[in-house]
Amino acid sequence: DYISRRLQKTGATVRNVLAFCFPDVKDTSRGRIIRGKVKRSLEKVCIRPRNVHIVEIASDASDEVYSQLNKWIRSQDGNSLFVDYSAMSRVWYTSILLWLYHGVRVCESLKMVLAYAEGKYSKTIAHKDVAIQEIKAVPGCEGVIYRQAPTSVVFGLGFYGYASLCACEQLEPDKIYTLMTTDKPVRGFDIEEQDGNKEMIRRSGNDVYKVPLMSLESTYRCLIKIAAQCHDEG
């Protein structure tokens, strides 16, 4: 809804809209109202409101993402694709990127624009206890089965300190890098003071980095620096 309002203010128009939504556990009236609100919001930036397509897809259904993209996007006229990945699952987002990568010969002139809406945080969210019980690889990003070289991981530390620690225990990396924001999304709440984050920072040693929350340029520069260091260390 936030992205569609911004597009409307800029006067941008969209020829076709394909919106993914998670299947409802229960088909309640609230679920129907939410889907109706989303569709009305999208229709405000669409040239032809009838060309707003909302499909329900499971969060890990990569094959269905490919199918929908082939059905609704490749068959349409145009050479640009605008993607709002604010509420996507990692599988959806990765599947879209892989679809573009593998289909580049068919869509040589296709331009992809990515957008993300910043979340709003509260102390209720910040103090919520979250743990990770199982790790699943995103399709297409599984990597090698057996380690042939030392492994490194980059953890973006947030409110859920124990979640990162759980993932670290399961991955058992040789080298740990931690990335945090210089900002404070919630006043009076220090991310680095979370118990789980304290342990992650301790394990990282000197490899702790801080970047502004809204600066993609700073984040990319920091990740490139980490990647270069990983390459130098083998």
Backbone bond lengths (Angstrom), bond angles and torsions (degrees), N, CA, C in turn:
res aa  C-N    CA-C-N  psi(-1)  N-CA   C-N-CA  omega(-1)  CA-C   N-CA-C  phi
1 D - - - 1.450 - - 1.532 110.14 -
2 Y 1.331 117.23 -40.67 1.464 122.02 -179.80 1.528 110.49 -61.93
3 I 1.342 116.58 -46.32 1.457 120.91 -178.43 1.522 111.07 -64.75
4 S 1.337 116.89 -41.54 1.465 119.36 -179.30 1.528 111.24 -65.08
5 R 1.335 117.31 -35.50 1.468 120.28 177.36 1.527 110.63 -66.17
6 R 1.334 116.79 -40.38 1.461 120.32 178.56 1.529 110.95 -64.75
7 L 1.318 116.86 -40.58 1.459 120.58 177.88 1.525 110.78 -63.05
8 Q 1.334 115.06 -39.65 1.458 119.89 -179.63 1.530 110.57 -64.15
9 K 1.333 117.61 -39.97 1.457 121.22 -179.90 1.528 112.09 -66.10
10 T 1.322 116.43 -33.64 1.461 120.15 -179.78 1.523 112.73 -81.19
11 G 1.329 115.94 -6.86 1.455 119.69 -179.67 1.518 113.00 79.94
12 A 1.332 116.62 12.05 1.463 119.93 -179.62 1.527 110.26 -71.69
13 T 1.311 115.29 146.94 1.457 120.38 176.77 1.519 109.88 -123.11
14 V 1.297 115.75 146.51 1.457 122.14 -178.03 1.524 108.22 -121.64
15 R 1.322 116.19 131.77 1.456 119.58 -177.09 1.536 111.92 -75.67
16 N 1.331 116.36 -44.30 1.457 120.76 -178.59 1.523 109.50 -139.52
17 V 1.317 116.42 143.30 1.460 122.05 179.41 1.520 109.41 -122.95
18 L 1.325 115.59 127.45 1.456 122.19 174.14 1.518 107.13 -118.93
19 A 1.314 117.41 113.09 1.463 122.18 -176.60 1.520 110.23 -114.18
20 F 1.335 116.25 127.18 1.456 121.83 175.23 1.519 108.90 -93.39
21 C 1.320 116.30 139.80 1.469 119.98 174.23 1.521 108.73 -139.27
22 F 1.334 115.63 151.86 1.450 120.37 -179.94 1.528 109.98 -74.40
23 P 1.319 118.23 142.39 1.474 120.21 176.82 1.525 110.54 -62.38
24 D 1.317 116.16 138.86 1.473 120.67 178.26 1.520 110.22 -71.94
25 V 1.321 115.35 138.17 1.463 119.32 174.06 1.524 109.17 -65.81
26 K 1.326 115.22 -41.79 1.459 121.90 175.23 1.521 108.34 -131.00
27 D 1.302 117.15 132.76 1.463 120.99 -177.75 1.523 109.39 -80.41
28 T 1.327 115.09 71.29 1.457 121.01 -178.28 1.525 110.42 -84.51
29 S 1.318 116.00 167.98 1.463 120.27 178.43 1.525 110.38 -64.71
30 R 1.338 117.44 -32.04 1.467 121.02 178.90 1.531 109.93 -62.20
31 G 1.343 116.96 -42.21 1.455 120.50 178.88 1.514 111.99 -61.93
32 R 1.324 116.56 -40.61 1.462 120.03 179.81 1.524 111.14 -67.06
33 I 1.347 116.43 -37.38 1.464 120.24 179.39 1.522 110.16 -65.31
34 I 1.346 117.15 -42.33 1.460 121.15 -179.87 1.516 110.30 -60.89
35 R 1.335 117.58 -46.15 1.458 120.45 -179.14 1.524 110.68 -64.86
36 G 1.347 116.41 -37.17 1.456 119.67 178.36 1.516 111.53 -65.58
37 K 1.335 117.55 -39.79 1.462 121.67 179.06 1.517 110.68 -65.01
38 V 1.318 116.62 -42.03 1.462 120.49 178.84 1.519 110.49 -61.78
39 K 1.318 116.95 -44.66 1.464 120.26 -178.55 1.519 111.16 -64.40
40 R 1.334 117.71 -42.54 1.467 120.43 178.98 1.530 110.52 -62.86
41 S 1.330 116.55 -38.23 1.461 121.02 179.15 1.523 110.86 -65.33
42 L 1.334 116.85 -42.25 1.459 120.82 -179.58 1.525 111.82 -69.18
43 E 1.326 116.87 -33.68 1.455 120.37 -178.18 1.528 112.33 -65.68
44 K 1.334 117.03 -20.35 1.462 120.26 -179.74 1.518 112.70 -69.54
45 V 1.333 116.98 -23.39 1.467 119.59 -179.00 1.528 111.49 -109.54
46 C 1.316 117.32 2.31 1.455 120.91 -177.77 1.526 109.76 -97.60
47 I 1.345 116.74 136.87 1.463 121.26 -179.96 1.518 110.34 -61.56
48 R 1.325 116.22 -44.89 1.467 121.19 179.39 1.524 107.89 -119.83
49 P 1.336 118.40 103.65 1.462 121.41 -175.85 1.528 114.08 -51.98
50 R 1.322 116.87 -29.74 1.463 118.48 -178.81 1.533 111.75 -68.46
51 N 1.328 117.47 -11.89 1.462 121.19 -179.36 1.526 112.34 -93.85
52 V 1.319 116.93 28.37 1.461 122.41 172.35 1.519 107.40 -101.08
53 H 1.318 116.44 115.12 1.458 121.54 -176.58 1.525 109.31 -114.53
54 I 1.314 117.29 120.89 1.463 122.80 177.78 1.521 108.20 -111.92
55 V 1.319 116.40 121.98 1.464 121.10 -178.83 1.528 109.49 -124.78
56 E 1.312 115.94 143.67 1.462 121.36 178.20 1.528 109.26 -91.58
57 I 1.325 115.62 126.28 1.459 121.63 -178.54 1.527 108.99 -136.49
58 A 1.302 117.11 136.35 1.458 120.82 176.98 1.530 109.58 -64.75
59 S 1.327 116.57 152.13 1.462 121.25 -174.47 1.519 113.54 -63.11
60 D 1.350 117.46 -21.97 1.463 120.20 -178.52 1.529 112.90 -113.05
61 A 1.340 117.25 18.19 1.471 121.55 -175.68 1.526 110.44 -91.06
62 S 1.322 116.93 78.27 1.463 120.37 -177.86 1.528 111.85 -67.62
63 D 1.326 117.90 -38.81 1.466 120.89 -179.11 1.528 111.40 -61.76
64 E 1.333 116.46 -37.37 1.458 120.19 -179.67 1.526 110.99 -68.77
65 V 1.331 116.53 -33.66 1.466 120.28 176.27 1.524 109.90 -61.74
66 Y 1.344 117.13 -47.45 1.466 121.24 177.60 1.529 110.60 -57.20
67 S 1.339 115.69 -45.27 1.457 120.67 -176.73 1.526 111.29 -61.16
68 Q 1.327 116.16 -45.13 1.461 120.23 -178.55 1.527 111.40 -67.46
69 L 1.334 116.76 -39.78 1.463 119.51 178.35 1.520 111.23 -63.51
70 N 1.312 116.72 -43.14 1.464 120.48 178.60 1.523 111.42 -64.07
71 K 1.325 116.03 -37.16 1.459 121.01 -176.05 1.518 112.35 -73.83
72 W 1.347 117.00 -45.86 1.461 119.82 -170.25 1.523 114.81 -99.25
73 I 1.319 118.47 -25.72 1.464 120.21 -173.70 1.517 112.29 -100.22
74 R 1.325 117.40 -48.44 1.460 119.21 -178.17 1.525 112.10 -64.08
75 S 1.331 116.02 -25.05 1.459 119.36 -177.73 1.527 112.40 -85.97
76 Q 1.358 117.43 -4.70 1.456 120.65 -176.68 1.526 110.23 -98.10
77 D 1.331 114.84 155.11 1.453 120.52 174.76 1.528 109.13 -78.55
78 G 1.319 116.46 148.05 1.455 120.29 178.97 1.517 110.94 129.74
79 N 1.320 115.62 159.99 1.460 120.06 -177.58 1.521 112.63 -128.66
80 S 1.327 117.33 20.63 1.458 119.75 178.90 1.528 110.08 -137.31
81 L 1.320 114.72 147.88 1.461 121.75 -178.67 1.514 108.52 -132.32
82 F 1.321 116.99 119.78 1.462 122.76 179.44 1.533 108.53 -102.76
83 V 1.331 116.92 122.66 1.460 121.47 -176.03 1.524 110.17 -118.79
84 D 1.317 116.55 120.25 1.466 122.43 172.36 1.525 106.92 -99.49
85 Y 1.322 117.15 108.78 1.457 120.28 -176.57 1.531 112.55 -106.69
86 S 1.335 116.41 27.28 1.465 121.01 -177.45 1.522 112.87 -60.97
87 A 1.330 117.22 -38.01 1.464 119.84 -174.62 1.521 112.13 -122.16
88 M 1.320 116.91 25.70 1.464 120.02 -178.39 1.520 111.55 -84.84
89 S 1.316 115.30 153.21 1.451 119.37 167.70 1.524 107.97 -76.07
90 R 1.320 117.31 160.15 1.466 120.66 179.55 1.527 111.29 -62.30
91 V 1.337 115.93 -33.50 1.462 119.82 179.68 1.527 110.17 -65.98
92 W 1.329 117.42 -44.00 1.470 120.19 178.44 1.529 110.04 -58.77
93 Y 1.327 115.66 -50.83 1.463 121.14 -175.51 1.528 111.19 -61.54
94 T 1.334 116.53 -46.55 1.462 120.36 179.54 1.518 111.02 -65.19
95 S 1.326 117.02 -37.62 1.461 120.56 179.83 1.527 111.19 -63.84
96 I 1.312 117.08 -38.63 1.473 120.80 178.25 1.530 110.17 -64.36
97 L 1.336 116.88 -43.95 1.459 120.50 179.31 1.531 111.39 -64.83
98 L 1.337 116.28 -40.99 1.460 119.88 178.88 1.524 111.14 -68.10
99 W 1.338 116.37 -36.64 1.473 119.95 176.72 1.521 110.30 -60.76
100 L 1.322 116.48 -44.18 1.457 120.27 178.73 1.525 110.92 -65.18
101 Y 1.330 116.57 -41.63 1.465 120.74 -178.08 1.528 111.55 -64.32
102 H 1.318 115.85 -46.92 1.462 119.20 -177.52 1.531 112.29 -76.13
103 G 1.330 116.49 -21.52 1.460 118.97 -178.47 1.509 113.65 -100.49
104 V 1.349 117.12 14.02 1.461 120.19 -174.29 1.529 112.17 -62.89
105 R 1.335 118.18 -29.92 1.463 119.71 179.91 1.522 111.44 -70.81
106 V 1.321 115.18 -31.68 1.463 119.44 179.76 1.524 110.30 -79.84
107 C 1.310 115.92 -36.30 1.472 120.93 -177.49 1.522 109.62 -116.50
108 E 1.327 116.80 62.86 1.455 120.72 -174.04 1.525 112.64 -63.62
109 S 1.326 117.00 -28.26 1.461 119.24 -176.45 1.529 112.30 -99.26
110 L 1.320 117.84 8.24 1.459 120.82 -176.53 1.520 110.89 -73.95
111 K 1.313 116.08 129.67 1.458 122.63 178.22 1.529 108.64 -111.98
112 M 1.332 116.95 129.44 1.452 120.75 -179.60 1.527 109.96 -109.86
113 V 1.339 115.43 130.84 1.466 122.56 176.80 1.524 107.50 -116.45
114 L 1.338 116.93 127.79 1.460 121.80 -178.14 1.526 110.41 -106.66
115 A 1.328 116.33 139.75 1.459 121.59 178.62 1.522 109.59 -136.54
116 Y 1.332 115.60 147.85 1.461 120.96 -178.83 1.517 108.48 -144.19
117 A 1.337 116.13 133.55 1.464 121.38 179.67 1.524 109.38 -94.67
118 E 1.320 116.70 128.94 1.463 121.19 179.34 1.529 110.07 -67.88
119 G 1.320 116.45 137.77 1.460 120.55 -179.44 1.521 112.40 -81.76
120 K 1.323 115.85 160.89 1.449 122.20 174.87 1.527 108.05 -105.50
121 Y 1.322 115.93 133.44 1.457 119.89 -173.55 1.528 110.95 -117.60
122 S 1.330 114.52 153.14 1.453 120.98 179.16 1.521 108.81 -138.29
123 K 1.331 116.96 168.85 1.463 120.28 179.41 1.523 111.31 -65.05
124 T 1.328 116.16 -28.57 1.469 119.40 177.56 1.525 110.83 -61.81
125 I 1.330 115.73 -42.81 1.462 120.83 177.46 1.520 110.55 -69.93
126 A 1.323 116.04 -43.16 1.459 120.76 -174.94 1.531 112.39 -62.99
127 H 1.320 117.97 -35.16 1.462 121.33 -176.26 1.524 113.38 -95.00
128 K 1.309 117.09 8.74 1.465 120.18 179.05 1.522 110.21 -75.12
129 D 1.314 117.24 134.08 1.460 121.67 179.11 1.527 109.85 -83.96
130 V 1.316 116.54 123.15 1.462 121.90 180.00 1.521 108.75 -131.11
131 A 1.315 115.96 133.55 1.464 121.62 176.26 1.519 109.15 -130.41
132 I 1.319 116.85 151.95 1.470 122.40 179.26 1.522 108.34 -105.63
133 Q 1.319 116.24 119.28 1.457 120.75 -177.51 1.524 112.73 -92.22
134 E 1.327 117.41 -29.80 1.456 120.69 -176.65 1.518 109.97 -147.58
135 I 1.329 115.84 143.36 1.458 121.92 178.74 1.515 109.05 -111.29
136 K 1.331 116.67 129.77 1.457 121.98 176.96 1.516 109.50 -120.92
137 A 1.322 116.18 138.10 1.463 120.90 179.38 1.519 109.88 -77.25
138 V 1.319 116.13 140.37 1.461 121.28 174.10 1.523 108.10 -72.10
139 P 1.344 118.72 131.02 1.471 120.77 -179.42 1.525 111.87 -52.04
140 G 1.331 114.72 129.87 1.460 119.89 -178.49 1.513 113.57 92.51
141 C 1.338 116.88 -8.42 1.471 121.19 -178.30 1.530 111.39 -126.61
142 E 1.324 116.36 29.47 1.457 119.98 -174.50 1.522 112.70 -71.36
143 G 1.329 118.05 -31.17 1.448 120.21 -177.86 1.518 111.77 76.86
144 V 1.327 117.02 -170.15 1.460 120.95 -179.25 1.520 110.22 -80.10
145 I 1.330 115.90 153.98 1.460 120.56 -179.41 1.521 110.91 -77.93
146 Y 1.332 115.68 -44.47 1.454 120.11 -178.53 1.524 109.66 -107.69
147 R 1.305 115.09 141.46 1.451 119.80 -178.92 1.527 110.40 -74.73
148 Q 1.309 115.67 125.25 1.453 120.85 176.33 1.520 111.56 -107.33
149 A 1.339 115.44 -4.65 1.461 121.12 179.75 1.530 107.90 -156.24
150 P 1.318 117.85 165.46 1.473 119.90 177.36 1.527 110.99 -57.56
151 T 1.316 116.90 143.78 1.458 121.48 -178.65 1.526 110.94 -103.98
152 S 1.317 115.12 144.44 1.463 121.76 177.97 1.516 109.31 -127.36
153 V 1.311 116.89 145.91 1.463 121.50 177.69 1.524 109.36 -132.64
154 V 1.336 115.12 150.79 1.462 121.69 175.39 1.520 107.75 -117.63
155 F 1.307 117.00 120.27 1.461 121.80 178.53 1.526 109.26 -107.05
156 G 1.334 115.75 124.07 1.447 120.33 170.59 1.519 108.35 -85.87
157 L 1.308 117.41 109.32 1.457 120.97 -174.79 1.527 110.88 -81.63
158 G 1.327 115.17 132.95 1.460 121.34 179.04 1.511 111.07 -131.81
159 F 1.323 116.19 -145.91 1.458 120.30 -178.17 1.522 112.72 -69.75
160 Y 1.330 115.91 -32.76 1.459 119.72 -172.10 1.530 110.11 -93.84
161 G 1.322 115.67 79.55 1.452 120.91 -176.01 1.510 114.24 -61.79
162 Y 1.328 116.72 -37.71 1.452 119.25 -177.96 1.532 111.97 -73.45
163 A 1.324 117.83 -22.64 1.466 120.54 177.35 1.522 110.14 -64.53
164 S 1.332 117.00 -45.72 1.464 120.79 177.41 1.518 110.54 -63.54
165 L 1.317 116.54 -39.79 1.461 120.57 -179.47 1.528 110.98 -65.49
166 C 1.335 117.31 -38.88 1.468 121.38 177.17 1.523 110.65 -61.83
167 A 1.345 116.01 -45.41 1.459 120.02 179.57 1.521 111.15 -63.63
168 C 1.323 116.39 -39.42 1.460 120.95 179.98 1.526 110.80 -63.40
169 E 1.321 117.22 -40.41 1.463 121.02 -179.71 1.525 111.35 -64.89
170 Q 1.328 116.88 -33.61 1.464 120.33 -179.27 1.530 112.25 -80.06
171 L 1.326 116.91 -33.89 1.460 120.35 -178.61 1.529 112.39 -80.46
172 E 1.329 116.38 -32.24 1.465 122.36 -179.24 1.525 112.45 51.22
173 P 1.331 117.69 58.13 1.476 119.89 -178.22 1.524 111.93 -74.64
174 D 1.326 115.64 158.49 1.460 120.68 175.76 1.527 111.50 -80.72
175 K 1.329 115.78 -29.83 1.458 120.63 -177.70 1.524 109.85 -135.77
176 I 1.327 117.05 137.31 1.459 121.65 -177.50 1.525 110.00 -122.89
177 Y 1.320 115.22 131.15 1.460 122.14 172.54 1.525 107.67 -118.02
178 T 1.304 117.88 136.78 1.464 120.96 178.60 1.528 109.71 -117.94
179 L 1.308 114.47 140.48 1.459 122.26 -176.95 1.525 108.24 -126.06
180 M 1.332 116.11 126.73 1.465 121.51 -179.53 1.528 109.51 -132.60
181 T 1.317 115.53 168.22 1.452 120.35 177.72 1.528 110.70 -95.39
182 T 1.318 115.33 147.80 1.462 120.36 175.31 1.526 110.90 -77.94
183 D 1.328 116.29 -15.18 1.469 120.99 -179.17 1.521 110.50 -87.57
184 K 1.309 115.34 171.89 1.460 122.15 175.31 1.529 108.51 -121.69
185 P 1.348 117.63 96.77 1.468 120.76 -177.94 1.525 112.97 -58.54
186 V 1.334 116.78 -30.54 1.467 121.77 177.02 1.523 108.45 -123.04
187 R 1.322 116.66 123.43 1.460 121.10 -177.54 1.535 110.93 -61.71
188 G 1.317 115.21 132.37 1.456 120.06 178.21 1.518 114.15 81.12
189 F 1.321 116.28 8.48 1.463 119.42 -178.81 1.523 108.30 -124.53
190 D 1.327 116.29 113.54 1.453 121.66 -178.98 1.523 109.79 -97.62
191 I 1.333 115.91 118.87 1.461 121.06 -178.18 1.520 111.29 -59.98
192 E 1.343 116.34 -39.87 1.460 119.01 -176.99 1.522 113.36 -71.16
193 E 1.342 117.54 -11.14 1.461 120.76 179.54 1.524 112.79 -89.52
194 Q 1.329 118.24 -6.76 1.457 120.99 175.35 1.531 109.53 -64.02
195 D 1.342 116.44 138.18 1.467 120.71 -175.04 1.528 112.09 -55.91
196 G 1.342 116.76 -46.97 1.460 119.67 179.90 1.518 111.72 -62.99
197 N 1.336 116.69 -40.13 1.459 120.45 179.43 1.524 112.05 -67.56
198 K 1.315 116.59 -34.47 1.468 120.18 177.63 1.527 110.63 -58.51
199 E 1.327 115.75 -42.17 1.452 120.18 -179.95 1.526 110.60 -68.65
200 M 1.343 117.47 -39.67 1.464 120.76 178.78 1.524 110.98 -64.20
201 I 1.317 116.51 -40.23 1.466 120.99 178.52 1.528 110.39 -65.79
202 R 1.328 116.08 -39.47 1.465 120.07 178.54 1.525 110.58 -62.19
203 R 1.336 116.83 -42.66 1.461 120.83 -179.18 1.529 111.73 -69.20
204 S 1.335 116.74 -27.07 1.462 120.15 -179.08 1.527 112.37 -75.69
205 G 1.305 116.30 -23.07 1.466 119.25 -179.03 1.515 111.23 66.78
206 N 1.331 116.15 -120.56 1.467 121.02 -179.20 1.525 112.98 -87.82
207 D 1.334 116.80 -3.38 1.469 120.34 -176.19 1.527 111.35 -92.67
208 V 1.329 116.16 57.47 1.465 123.28 178.01 1.527 107.85 -116.84
209 Y 1.335 116.02 126.22 1.459 120.68 -175.50 1.524 110.13 -123.66
210 K 1.337 115.43 146.23 1.461 121.27 177.24 1.524 109.54 -128.70
211 V 1.337 115.86 134.28 1.466 121.21 179.56 1.529 108.75 -136.68
212 P 1.331 117.94 156.67 1.470 120.71 176.01 1.528 111.12 -61.75
213 L 1.307 116.62 144.71 1.460 122.08 -175.92 1.524 112.70 -61.31
214 M 1.324 118.11 -38.32 1.459 121.55 -173.28 1.530 113.59 -104.96
215 S 1.315 117.98 14.29 1.463 120.06 -178.27 1.518 110.66 -105.17
216 L 1.347 116.75 99.74 1.450 120.71 176.32 1.530 110.65 -65.94
217 E 1.322 116.57 -36.15 1.453 120.82 -179.41 1.528 110.87 -60.07
218 S 1.333 116.57 -45.75 1.463 120.76 180.00 1.519 111.24 -66.40
219 T 1.329 116.37 -38.73 1.467 120.65 179.79 1.518 111.27 -65.25
220 Y 1.335 117.25 -46.52 1.465 121.05 178.00 1.523 111.13 -60.45
221 R 1.326 115.99 -43.59 1.470 120.05 -179.35 1.531 110.34 -62.03
222 C 1.323 115.94 -40.23 1.461 120.79 179.35 1.529 111.31 -66.78
223 L 1.335 117.03 -43.29 1.468 120.97 -179.92 1.524 111.33 -66.11
224 I 1.332 117.04 -36.26 1.461 120.65 176.79 1.532 110.03 -64.12
225 K 1.311 116.09 -40.08 1.464 120.64 178.17 1.531 110.42 -63.08
226 I 1.329 116.28 -42.15 1.474 120.58 178.78 1.513 110.12 -65.79
227 A 1.348 117.09 -44.24 1.456 121.17 179.91 1.526 111.58 -60.73
228 A 1.336 116.40 -40.77 1.459 120.46 178.68 1.524 111.04 -64.26
229 Q 1.316 115.29 -39.44 1.464 119.29 179.11 1.528 111.31 -66.61
230 C 1.342 116.05 -40.32 1.468 120.09 177.18 1.529 110.81 -62.19
231 H 1.342 115.89 -39.91 1.470 120.38 -179.91 1.526 110.57 -65.25
232 D 1.332 116.71 -42.04 1.460 120.71 -178.84 1.519 111.84 -66.51
233 E 1.345 115.70 -30.40 1.457 119.74 -178.49 1.526 112.36 -86.76
234 G 1.363 116.94 -2.60 1.454 120.97 178.43 1.503 113.56 81.86
